[in-house]
Amino acid sequence: FLIGEFLTHEGKQWYQRRVRGVLNYSSTVTLLNNLRMLASLITIRSLAPSVPAVVLLGSSPCYFWLWFCIRIVTAPCPKRWYHKLEQLLCWGPYQRLCMFFLEG
């Protein structure tokens, strides 16, 4: 019985009572709750790699529009102003966000 390895102590007791023929409603509910918890943990663990992708892809349009606005506003200004604003508002925070997900 492979699922028995993942069950809590209560789940193992339920399985032993079921084999012996002694079963009640509360023990069945406990086992079902344990199985639901196990299924949700497996689902959460399988979705974990998608979190960084969603955050990075979700934030990139905001950074693009910020960069575009900076580019338009600083078009008549000297190039060093554009580079300063870009480094301060766009490039630095986005790189920190990327490194936060990609280092770990």
N, C-alpha and C positions, 0 to 999 in steps of 0.2 A: 504494500500500500504506500505509494509514493507521496501522496498529499499528507499522510500522517507525519512525515518528517517535518513539515512546515507548520503544523498545527500547534497551538499552545497546549498546555497540560490539560485544560478543560476539554479541548477537542479530542485529545487522545483518550481521555476517560469516556467521552461520548462514543467513540468508535468501539472501545472495549465493551461498553454496555450494550451497544447495538449487536455486536457479535454474540453476546450472551443472551440477548433477547430482552434486556431490561432497558426501556427507553421511555423518556417522558418529554413533554412539550418544551420545557425550559432548556433541556440539554440540546434539543434540536435547534432552538433559536440561537443558543450560544455557538454552536458549530457553524450555523449559517452566517452569523456575525463575523466569526473568525475567517471564514472563507471570503466574505466580502472585503474584509480588511486586507487580506492577502492579495486579492485581485486588484484592489485600489493601489496598493504599494507597488505591485508589478507594473501597473499602468503608469504611475507617477515616475518610476525609475526609467521606463522606456521613453517618456516624453522629455526627460531632463536635457538631452542634447539639443532639442529644438528651442529651448528658452533663449540661449545666446543669439541664435539666428533670427528669432522674432524681434528681439530688442535691437539688434544692429540694423536689420532691414527696416524696422519701424522708425528708427531715429534718423536714418540717412536722408530722407526727404526734408526733414526739418533743418538739418545741417546744410543741405544743398540750397534751400531757400535763404538761409542766413548768409551763406557765402555769396549767392547771387545779389542779394540786397547790398552787401558790403561792396561788391564789385561795381554796382551801379552808382552807389553814393560816392565812392572814392575814384570814379573814372576821371574827373577833372583834376584830382589832387595828385601830388607826387606819389611815385610808386612805393616809396618807403612807408607812407601812411597805410596804403592797402596791405602791404606785407605785415605791418604791425597789427592792424585790426584782424586780419585773417589769422595770424598766429594766436592772438588773444582770444578771439571769439569762436573760431571754427576749428582750426587744426589741432590745437592743444586739447580741448575737451573731448573731441571725437577720438583722438588717439588714446587718451586715458580710458575712454569707454571701451574701445577695442581691446586694449591691453588688459583691462579688468576681466574680460571674458576669455581672452586667448592665453593668458599666462597660467591660469588655474586649470 
